Structure formats: structure tokens, C-alpha cells
Amino acid sequence: MKRIGVYPGTFDPITLGHMDIIARGAKLVDELVIGVTTNIAKSPMFNDEERMAMVEREVKNQGISNTRVVGFNSLLMDFADAQGAAVVIRGIRGVTDFEYEYQLTGMNRQLNDRVETVFLMADVSLQPIASRLVKEIAIYGGNISKFVTPKIRDEVVARVEALGRKGS
């Protein structure tokens, strides 16, 4: 039986931290479904289609072949069921992430106890990276090259400039 995992996120934009979790998570399952969603608590810089295209391109460029990118706008446990997933993979950067993810996992278990959640610690060098901070740095003209691939950097900077902000 094929072991399917889901790695959900907004990926706005996809960072080197996300790519680390995708590469490592893909080794744990036969197929990793990267679920691109919109978090209603966040204001995305890129629309769903743009974010999905970014994720697809970046995963392909890294040579990670056992993945597929799927957009979703539903409860995570419903999405996991629809994909036939037995596991949800979540990246953890630190204690704050853990507290949030711990609560989320408890709620998800109540919704669907057939899906396990696996936490992967981000690589030490990538732990401080957050999409929200990448966007903020770009908006104020800072260099985001250490946090995203060159292509993503160009897309973020172009979007920031299109919005009439600094960018660099």
C-alpha cells in the first residue's frame, strides 16, 4: 500500500525552510502531496495559482520527484482524507511553532484520528526563516537572498515594486 503524506502551507512565498521540510518529508513517504492553501488570518502577496506554480517549479528544480502540488480550501483533515494521506508533515522552527502545532494537532486528532502528524525540525541554519518576515524584509528594501531561491527573490522583489514599495 502506498504511504501518502501531506505537507500543507500557504507558501507565500516558498522559502528555503519550506524546501528543507519538503525534501526531508518526501523521504518519509512514497508520495508527498504539497497542499497549497490560503490562511484566512494572512494577507497573501501572491494568489493561489502563483503560489502553486512557485512550489511546483522549486520542487522540480530540486529534483524531488515523489511529490505533487494540490491547492485546497478546506479543513486540513478533509484534504488529507481526500488525498488518501496517512500522515501530515509539519515543520517546526521553535517553541512558539510547537505550541501552536501542538494545539492544532490535538484539534485535528479530534476531527480525524486516522491521520498522524509528524513534526520535522527545520535545519538549524533555516530555523529563523518565515515567509511573513521574508515579505517584510523585502518591503523595506532588505536583501532576502539568504532565505529564498534566486527566482523566488526576483518574484518577491517584482511584486513589492509593483505594489509601489521599496524592494531590493
Phi, psi and omega per residue, in radians:
M1 nan 2.352 -3.107
K2 -1.269 2.256 3.116
R3 -1.628 2.004 -3.099
I4 -1.902 2.348 3.063
G5 -2.094 2.736 3.096
V6 -2.124 2.309 3.008
Y7 -2.077 1.775 -3.074
P8 -1.610 2.679 3.037
G9 3.104 2.983 3.066
T10 -1.529 -0.542 3.074
F11 0.897 0.946 -3.051
D12 -2.147 1.335 -0.004
P13 -1.616 3.001 3.041
I14 -1.228 2.342 -3.077
T15 -1.963 3.020 3.040
L16 -1.095 -0.528 3.060
G17 -1.116 -0.784 3.066
H18 -1.039 -0.783 -3.102
M19 -1.090 -0.637 3.088
D20 -1.073 -0.812 -3.139
I21 -1.165 -0.689 3.104
I22 -1.078 -0.844 -3.116
A23 -1.075 -0.761 -3.120
R24 -1.301 -0.662 3.115
G25 -1.159 -0.634 -3.141
A26 -1.102 -0.419 3.108
K27 -1.330 -0.286 -3.072
L28 -1.600 -0.246 -3.068
V29 -2.329 2.877 3.067
D30 -1.297 -0.631 3.106
E31 -2.463 2.306 3.086
L32 -1.927 2.067 3.080
V33 -1.629 2.059 3.109
I34 -1.610 1.902 -3.083
G35 -1.607 2.010 -3.139
V36 -1.710 2.107 -3.086
T37 -2.310 2.988 3.029
T38 -1.899 2.137 3.069
N39 -1.466 2.106 -3.071
I40 -1.143 -0.279 3.115
A41 -1.489 -0.103 -3.098
K42 -2.039 2.695 3.049
S43 -1.852 1.799 -3.056
P44 -1.209 2.509 3.044
M45 -1.393 -0.578 -3.107
F46 -2.061 2.564 3.129
N47 -1.343 3.037 -3.066
D48 -0.992 -0.816 -3.095
E49 -1.120 -0.705 3.115
E50 -1.121 -0.754 -3.129
R51 -1.171 -0.684 3.096
M52 -1.102 -0.758 3.126
A53 -1.101 -0.706 3.102
M54 -1.063 -0.834 -3.117
V55 -1.089 -0.837 3.137
E56 -0.986 -0.819 -3.117
R57 -1.118 -0.810 -3.083
E58 -1.161 -0.684 3.116
V59 -1.156 -0.765 3.110
K60 -1.070 -0.760 3.139
N61 -1.092 -0.458 3.109
Q62 -1.516 -0.102 3.108
G63 1.297 0.431 3.123
I64 -1.562 1.900 -2.940
S65 -1.687 -0.315 -3.052
N66 -1.676 0.762 3.140
T67 -2.244 2.805 2.901
R68 -2.544 2.596 -3.094
V69 -1.855 2.225 -3.091
V70 -2.346 2.287 3.038
G71 -1.423 2.578 3.064
F72 -2.645 2.687 3.131
N73 -2.499 1.171 -3.092
S74 -2.686 -3.119 3.014
L75 -1.098 2.462 -3.124
L76 -0.991 -0.721 -3.104
M77 -1.185 -0.583 3.056
D78 -1.185 -0.720 3.099
F79 -1.096 -0.798 3.136
A80 -1.027 -0.783 3.093
D81 -1.035 -0.802 -3.107
A82 -1.090 -0.504 3.139
Q83 -1.553 -0.105 -3.099
G84 1.295 0.444 -3.060
A85 -1.402 2.495 3.056
A86 -1.800 -0.215 -3.058
V87 -2.538 2.523 2.996
V88 -1.959 2.285 3.139
I89 -1.813 2.270 3.139
R90 -2.230 2.414 3.075
G91 -1.580 2.462 3.131
I92 -2.150 2.228 3.097
R93 -1.716 -0.548 -3.083
G94 -2.969 -2.927 -3.051
V95 -1.073 -0.721 -3.129
T96 -1.069 -0.785 3.072
D97 -1.037 -0.754 -3.093
F98 -1.064 -0.780 -3.114
E99 -1.053 -0.781 3.119
Y100 -1.134 -0.848 -3.100
E101 -1.133 -0.619 3.094
Y102 -1.040 -0.834 3.131
Q103 -1.141 -0.772 3.130
L104 -1.065 -0.745 3.135
T105 -1.089 -0.711 3.098
G106 -1.074 -0.751 3.109
M107 -1.152 -0.754 -3.141
N108 -1.103 -0.645 3.101
R109 -1.077 -0.627 3.115
Q110 -1.189 -0.555 -3.140
L111 -1.401 -0.600 -3.088
N112 -2.775 1.748 -3.088
D113 -1.481 0.093 3.090
R114 -1.531 -0.212 -3.116
V115 -1.896 2.154 3.109
E116 -1.572 2.649 3.046
T117 -1.917 2.300 3.111
V118 -2.041 2.234 3.110
F119 -1.715 2.294 3.030
L120 -2.017 2.224 3.067
M121 -1.293 2.344 3.066
A122 -1.131 2.615 3.046
D123 -0.946 2.472 -3.066
V124 -0.910 -0.729 -3.105
S125 -1.218 -0.278 -3.069
L126 -1.894 -0.082 -3.038
Q127 -1.003 -0.623 -3.111
P128 -1.334 -0.165 -3.026
I129 -1.299 2.240 3.038
A130 -2.430 2.405 3.141
S131 -0.933 -0.734 -3.136
R132 -1.007 -0.761 -3.135
L133 -1.251 -0.632 3.087
V134 -1.033 -0.806 3.132
K135 -1.108 -0.742 -3.132
E136 -1.099 -0.766 3.110
I137 -1.055 -0.780 -3.135
A138 -1.118 -0.725 -3.128
I139 -1.051 -0.623 -3.129
Y140 -1.633 0.258 3.011
G141 1.469 0.200 3.131
G142 -1.410 2.862 -3.121
N143 -1.532 2.095 -3.114
I144 -1.795 0.188 -3.052
S145 -1.054 -0.435 -3.136
K146 -1.388 -0.154 -2.982
F147 -1.987 -0.321 -3.082
V148 -2.448 2.899 3.078
T149 -1.227 2.832 3.125
P150 -0.986 -0.706 -3.128
K151 -1.142 -0.754 3.112
I152 -1.136 -0.703 3.091
R153 -0.973 -0.845 -3.129
D154 -1.056 -0.712 -3.121
E155 -1.198 -0.696 3.119
V156 -1.153 -0.827 -3.136
V157 -1.061 -0.748 3.121
A158 -1.082 -0.700 3.136
R159 -1.186 -0.732 3.110
V160 -1.062 -0.777 3.134
E161 -1.144 -0.660 3.118
A162 -1.134 -0.521 3.116
L163 -1.449 0.003 3.091
G164 1.402 0.456 3.113
R165 -1.890 -3.079 -3.016
K166 -1.157 -1.247 -3.087
G167 1.180 2.661 3.068
S168 -2.847 nan nan
